[in-house]
Amino acid sequence: MNNKSTILVVDDDHAHRTMLRTLISGWQYDIVEADDGSTAIEKVKERPFDLVLMDVRMLKVSGLEALDEIKSYNPAIPVIIMTAYSSLETAVEAIKKGAYDYLTKPLDFDKLKITIKRAMEHIRLKEENRILKESLGKHFDRQNIIGQSPAMINLLETVAQVASSEATVLINGESGTGKELIAGAIHFNSPRKNGPFVKINCAAITETLLESELFGHEKGAFTGADKRKEGRFVQAHKGSLFLDEVSEMSLAMQVKLLRVLQEREITRVGGDSAVRVDVRVIGATNHSLMNMIDKGSFRKDLFYRLNVISLDIPPLMERRDDIALLAQHFLEVFVKKNRKQIKGFTPGAIDSMIRYDWPGNVRELMNAIERGVVLARSEYLDVEDLAIIQKPMGEAAEILHKPDDTDRDISLEDVEKNAVLRTLEAASGNKSEAARRLGITRKTLHKKLKKYGIMP
């Protein structure tokens, strides 16, 4: 299969076209020729080209006229204009009409080679960015956020309403609940979806570096600042900025963030000129900001600036109806990723996952499924494969604390043995059920029963 890029060379000078064909072919490009602007237009409509290299001065249809037609038909195609008449006016007009670059005859071959290479790279990057943006949009599409519980349905309905607005949003939720996913869903379903979606975790950056990361810095602003750097606010211009764990900002940084939200402009560290920014801010926290306000560690005025729209993501334990759906989704993802042959979960595994409280929320569930897929030895994941799941004692704890009819001193081993036996009895001898109630694996239960001499 031929993977070479194809260049359309347009010039009414046959000798010049022949020279260009020989030269550019040697740079590993395929060449198609046209002797006039009208022929070039026809060829562009007949087949796709990666680049057009076109002379300006031609007898029938000039390069500038052809440029208009070509760009109206295919705005993405890069066109490099050539002319023997070094005219600034012609160059400006060509660039205004959408030309990628402008070269004068006689051509500097090294410059021609570099210009073609840059144009090809420019188009490749634009296509990669388009594909990436589409994939990100699909990843953060609210339709792909998994959940059928009433809590999630209500949340997604609110996200749909909020996304179309310009309001600042504060997302509240425990660690691992998917705050970034919700922030992405807001951005990629908003009028800003074609702009950047920039993320920063305020807890992951030291206070001294956070200001530079957010607002940028001038050259020489501090040791190591050997050039100007744009911050996340400038990077997010015309898009959205997701401030994760905004509660971790110092009071001094909170003041500076408040000013940006009020004035819609930033000042780089070490600079004195303000830069206007058009950014929608989406904040997130796993702390109660109202409690922090009461303690004096979070500014009330910043809270009200961030909390124009408040979204609360429920913890996984409050949306148990979604656990099986999420587990199946993660199973499919990690089975494909690890090229494993796993069909699903045993009923015991599903039951254990639904009963477990998941203090680490969706992130913990995802990690448990990935670990299970990697270590699984059968076609179905069982409780033992999800070893990260440590169910609190639950019903066994109640049995453990049940008053005994004697006041004698007993050892910890006796207490454990008593709890195991009573749980096994309550489960009608079903070892899998007893293990589930105790929060241990069936294998661990077998070891304990052997230890107590109850089974061989």
C-alpha positions in Angstrom: 0.0 0.0 0.0 1.3 3.5 -0.9 1.5 5.7 2.2 3.2 8.7 0.4 1.6 12.1 0.6 0.4 13.5 -2.8 1.2 17.0 -4.0 -0.5 18.8 -6.8 2.1 21.0 -8.7 0.4 23.7 -10.7 2.5 25.8 -13.1 2.1 26.7 -16.8 5.8 26.5 -17.4 6.4 22.9 -18.5 10.2 23.0 -17.8 9.6 24.3 -14.2 6.9 21.7 -13.5 9.3 18.9 -14.7 12.1 20.2 -12.5 9.7 20.3 -9.5 8.4 16.8 -10.2 11.9 15.4 -10.3 13.0 17.4 -7.2 9.9 16.7 -5.0 9.6 13.1 -6.0 13.1 12.6 -4.6 11.8 13.7 -1.3 9.4 10.7 -1.3 6.2 12.5 -2.3 3.8 11.5 -5.1 3.3 14.2 -7.7 0.3 15.1 -9.9 0.7 18.0 -12.4 -1.6 20.7 -13.7 -0.7 23.4 -16.3 -3.3 25.9 -15.3 -5.5 27.1 -12.4 -8.7 25.8 -14.0 -7.2 22.3 -14.4 -6.0 22.5 -10.8 -9.5 23.2 -9.6 -10.9 20.2 -11.6 -8.2 17.9 -10.2 -8.9 19.0 -6.6 -12.6 18.2 -7.0 -11.7 14.8 -8.6 -9.4 13.5 -5.8 -7.9 14.4 -2.5 -4.5 16.0 -2.3 -2.3 16.5 0.8 -0.9 19.8 -0.5 -1.0 22.1 -3.5 2.1 23.9 -4.8 0.9 26.6 -7.3 2.3 29.4 -9.3 0.5 32.8 -9.2 1.0 34.0 -12.7 -0.7 31.8 -15.3 -2.3 32.6 -18.6 -5.9 31.3 -18.2 -6.8 31.2 -14.5 -4.3 32.8 -12.1 -3.1 31.1 -8.9 -5.0 33.6 -6.7 -8.3 32.9 -8.6 -7.7 29.1 -8.3 -6.8 29.5 -4.6 -10.2 31.0 -4.0 -12.0 28.1 -5.7 -9.8 25.4 -4.0 -10.2 26.8 -0.5 -13.9 27.1 -0.9 -14.1 23.5 -2.0 -11.6 22.1 0.5 -10.7 24.7 3.3 -8.4 22.2 5.0 -5.9 21.7 2.1 -2.7 23.7 2.4 -1.7 25.7 -0.6 1.8 27.1 -1.1 2.0 29.9 -3.6 5.0 30.6 -5.9 5.7 33.6 -8.0 8.6 35.1 -10.0 7.3 38.6 -9.0 8.3 39.3 -5.5 5.4 41.5 -4.5 4.4 42.1 -0.9 0.8 42.9 -2.0 0.5 39.6 -3.8 1.9 37.7 -0.7 -0.5 39.5 1.6 -3.5 38.8 -0.7 -2.5 35.1 -1.0 -2.3 34.7 2.8 -5.6 36.5 3.3 -7.2 34.1 0.8 -6.0 31.2 2.9 -2.6 30.2 1.4 -0.4 28.3 3.9 2.8 30.1 2.7 4.4 32.2 0.0 7.6 31.5 -1.9 9.4 33.5 -4.6 11.1 32.3 -7.8 13.8 31.3 -8.3 13.0 28.9 -5.5 15.3 28.2 -2.6 15.1 24.4 -2.7 16.0 23.9 1.0 13.3 26.4 2.0 10.8 24.7 -0.3 11.5 21.3 1.3 11.2 22.7 4.8 7.9 24.6 3.9 6.4 21.4 2.4 7.4 19.4 5.5 5.9 22.0 7.9 2.7 22.2 5.9 2.3 18.4 6.0 3.0 18.3 9.7 0.6 21.2 10.3 -2.2 19.2 8.6 -1.3 16.0 10.4 -1.5 17.7 13.8 -4.8 19.4 12.9 -6.2 16.0 12.0 -4.9 14.4 15.2 -6.4 17.2 17.3 -9.7 16.7 15.5 -9.7 13.0 16.2 -8.6 13.5 19.8 -11.3 16.1 20.4 -13.9 13.8 18.9 -12.7 10.9 21.1 -12.6 13.2 24.2 -16.1 14.4 23.4 -17.4 10.8 23.2 -15.5 9.9 26.4 -17.1 12.8 28.3 -20.5 12.6 26.6 -23.1 12.5 29.3 -24.8 9.6 27.4 -21.7 7.6 28.2 -21.7 8.3 31.9 -23.1 5.0 33.2 -25.9 5.1 35.6 -29.6 4.3 35.8 -30.2 5.0 39.5 -32.6 7.9 40.2 -29.7 9.9 41.7 -27.6 9.7 38.5 -30.6 10.3 36.2 -31.4 13.5 38.1 -27.7 14.5 38.0 -27.4 14.0 34.3 -30.6 16.0 33.6 -29.1 18.9 35.6 -25.8 18.5 33.7 -27.8 18.9 30.4 -29.4 22.1 31.6 -26.2 23.5 33.1 -24.0 22.7 30.0 -25.7 25.2 27.7 -25.1 28.1 30.1 -22.0 30.1 30.9 -22.4 29.8 34.6 -19.5 28.8 36.9 -20.1 25.4 38.4 -19.0 23.7 41.6 -19.0 19.9 41.7 -19.2 18.3 45.1 -18.4 14.6 45.6 -16.2 12.2 47.4 -12.9 11.1 45.9 -13.4 8.6 43.0 -17.0 9.6 42.2 -16.2 10.9 38.8 -16.1 14.7 39.2 -13.7 15.1 36.2 -16.1 13.1 34.1 -19.0 15.4 35.0 -16.9 18.5 34.3 -16.0 17.1 30.9 -19.6 16.3 30.2 -20.5 20.0 30.9 -17.7 21.3 28.6 -18.3 18.9 25.7 -22.0 19.6 25.7 -21.6 23.3 25.9 -21.2 26.1 23.3 -17.5 26.0 24.2 -17.0 22.4 23.1 -14.7 23.3 20.3 -12.5 25.2 22.6 -9.9 23.7 25.0 -10.8 21.7 28.1 -7.9 22.3 30.5 -7.5 20.5 33.8 -5.4 21.2 36.9 -5.4 19.4 40.3 -4.8 22.1 42.9 -3.8 19.5 45.5 -1.1 18.1 43.3 0.9 21.3 43.0 2.8 23.2 45.7 1.5 26.6 46.7 4.6 28.3 45.3 4.1 26.7 41.8 0.3 26.9 41.6 0.2 30.6 40.8 2.6 30.2 37.9 0.7 27.1 36.7 -2.6 29.0 36.7 -1.5 32.5 35.6 1.8 31.9 33.8 5.1 33.8 34.4 7.4 36.2 32.7 11.0 35.4 31.8 13.2 35.9 34.9 10.3 36.0 37.3 12.1 33.4 39.5 15.0 31.1 39.4 14.6 28.7 36.5 12.1 30.9 34.6 14.3 31.1 31.5 11.4 32.0 29.2 7.8 33.3 29.4 5.2 30.6 30.1 1.5 30.8 29.6 -0.7 29.5 32.4 -3.7 27.3 32.4 -6.1 30.3 32.2 -4.6 31.5 28.9 -4.4 27.9 27.7 -8.2 27.6 28.4 -9.1 30.8 26.5 -12.5 30.3 24.8 -12.9 27.0 26.6 -13.3 25.6 30.1 -10.9 25.3 33.0 -11.4 22.5 35.5 -10.0 23.3 38.9 -10.0 20.0 40.8 -9.7 20.0 44.6 -10.1 23.8 44.7 -10.5 23.5 48.4 -6.7 22.9 48.7 -5.8 26.4 47.6 -4.2 28.6 50.2 -6.1 31.8 51.3 -3.6 33.9 49.4 -4.2 32.0 46.2 -8.0 32.2 46.8 -7.8 36.0 46.8 -6.0 35.9 43.4 -8.5 33.4 41.9 -11.3 35.6 43.1 -9.9 38.6 41.3 -9.6 36.6 38.1 -13.2 35.5 38.3 -14.3 39.0 39.0 -12.2 40.9 36.4 -11.8 38.1 33.8 -8.1 38.9 33.4 -4.8 37.5 34.7 -1.4 38.9 35.4 1.6 36.6 34.9 4.0 36.1 37.8 6.7 38.7 37.5 4.6 40.8 35.1 2.6 44.0 35.4 0.2 43.9 32.4 -3.2 42.3 32.6 -4.2 39.7 30.0 -7.9 39.3 29.2 -9.2 35.7 29.3 -12.5 34.2 28.3 -12.8 31.1 30.3 -15.6 29.1 32.0 -14.4 27.8 35.4 -15.6 24.5 36.7 -14.5 23.8 40.3 -14.6 20.5 42.2 -14.0 19.5 45.8 -14.4 16.5 48.1 -14.7 18.7 51.2 -17.5 20.8 52.6 -16.6 24.3 51.7 -19.2 25.6 54.1 -17.4 23.9 57.0 -14.1 25.3 55.7 -15.7 28.8 55.7 -16.8 28.3 59.3 -13.2 27.3 60.2 -11.7 30.3 58.3 -9.9 28.2 55.7 -12.0 29.1 52.7 -13.2 32.5 51.6 -16.9 33.0 51.6 -16.8 35.5 48.6 -14.9 33.0 46.5 -17.4 30.3 47.5 -20.2 32.3 46.1 -18.3 33.1 42.9 -17.7 29.3 42.4 -21.0 28.1 43.6 -23.3 29.7 41.0 -24.4 26.2 40.1 -23.8 23.4 42.5 -23.8 19.7 41.5 -23.6 16.9 44.0 -22.3 13.5 42.8 -23.7 10.7 45.0 -21.2 8.2 46.4 -21.4 4.7 44.9 -23.0 3.3 48.1 -26.0 5.6 47.4 -26.4 4.3 43.8 -26.1 0.6 44.3 -28.4 0.1 41.3 -25.5 1.2 39.1 -22.8 -1.1 40.5 -23.5 -4.1 38.3 -23.7 -1.9 35.2 -20.4 -0.2 36.0 -18.8 -3.5 36.8 -19.8 -4.9 33.5 -18.5 -1.8 31.7 -15.1 -2.0 33.4 -15.0 -5.7 32.7 -15.4 -5.2 29.0 -12.8 -2.4 29.0 -10.1 -4.4 30.9 -10.8 -7.7 29.1 -10.1 -6.0 25.8 -7.1 -4.1 27.2 -5.5 -7.3 28.6 -6.7 -9.6 25.8 -8.3 -12.0 28.3 -11.2 -14.5 27.7 -13.6 -13.6 30.6 -17.3 -13.9 30.1 -18.7 -12.2 33.2 -19.1 -12.5 37.0 -20.4 -15.2 39.3 -23.6 -14.5 41.2 -21.6 -14.4 44.4 -19.2 -11.7 42.9 -22.1 -9.6 41.8 -23.8 -9.9 45.2 -20.6 -9.0 47.0 -20.0 -5.9 44.9 -23.5 -4.7 45.5 -23.3 -5.2 49.2 -19.9 -3.6 49.6 -19.9 0.1 50.5 -17.0 1.1 48.2 -15.3 3.9 50.2 -13.1 4.6 47.2 -16.3 4.9 45.0 -16.2 4.3 41.2 -12.4 4.5 41.1 -12.1 1.7 43.7 -14.6 -0.5 41.8 -12.6 0.1 38.5 -9.3 -0.9 40.2 -10.9 -4.0 41.7 -12.2 -5.1 38.3 -8.9 -4.5 36.6 -7.0 -6.5 39.2 -9.6 -9.3 38.9 -9.2 -9.4 35.1 -5.4 -9.5 35.3 -5.3 -12.3 37.9 -8.4 -14.3 36.9 -7.9 -18.0 36.1 -11.4 -18.8 34.9 -14.0 -17.5 32.6 -16.0 -15.8 35.4 -14.7 -13.5 38.0 -15.6 -14.8 41.5 -15.4 -13.2 45.0 -11.8 -14.5 45.3 -10.7 -12.6 42.2 -12.0 -9.3 43.7 -9.8 -9.7 46.7 -9.7 -5.9 47.2 -13.3 -6.2 48.5 -13.1 -6.4 52.2 -16.8 -6.3 53.4 -17.1 -5.0 56.9 -18.2 -7.7 59.4 -21.8 -6.8 58.8 -24.1 -9.5 60.1 -21.1 -11.3 61.6 -20.3 -8.2 63.7 -23.8 -8.4 65.2 -23.2 -12.1 66.1 -19.8 -11.2 67.5 -21.2 -8.7 69.8 -24.1 -10.8 70.9 -24.0 -11.3 74.7 -22.7 -14.6 75.8 -24.4 -16.5 78.6 -21.2 -16.7 80.6 -18.9 -14.0 82.0 -15.8 -16.1 81.7 -12.7 -14.6 80.0 -12.3 -15.8 76.4 -9.4 -15.4 73.9 -9.6 -13.5 70.7 -9.3 -16.8 68.8 -12.4 -18.1 70.7 -14.3 -15.0 69.7 -13.4 -15.4 66.1 -14.2 -19.1 66.1 -17.6 -18.4 67.7 -18.3 -15.7 65.1 -17.4 -18.0 62.2 -19.5 -20.9 63.5 -22.5 -18.8 64.2 -22.3 -17.2 60.8 -22.0 -20.6 59.1 -25.0 -21.8 61.1 -27.0 -18.7 60.1 -26.1 -19.4 56.5 -27.5 -22.9 56.8 -24.0 -24.4 56.2 -23.5 -22.5 52.9 -19.8 -21.7 53.0 -19.9 -19.1 50.2 -22.7 -17.2 51.9 -20.9 -17.4 55.3 -17.7 -16.1 53.7 -19.7 -13.2 52.2 -21.3 -12.3 55.5 -18.0 -12.4 57.2 -16.3 -10.3 54.6 -13.7 -12.9 53.7 -13.0 -15.2 50.8 -14.2 -18.7 50.7 -10.6 -19.8 50.6 -9.9 -17.9 53.9 -13.0 -19.5 55.5 -11.7 -22.9 54.6 -8.4 -22.2 56.2 -10.1 -21.0 59.4 -12.4 -24.1 59.5 -9.3 -26.4 59.1 -7.6 -24.4 61.9 -10.6 -25.0 64.2 -10.6 -28.7 63.3 -14.2 -28.4 61.9 -13.3 -29.8 58.4 -10.4 -31.9 57.2 
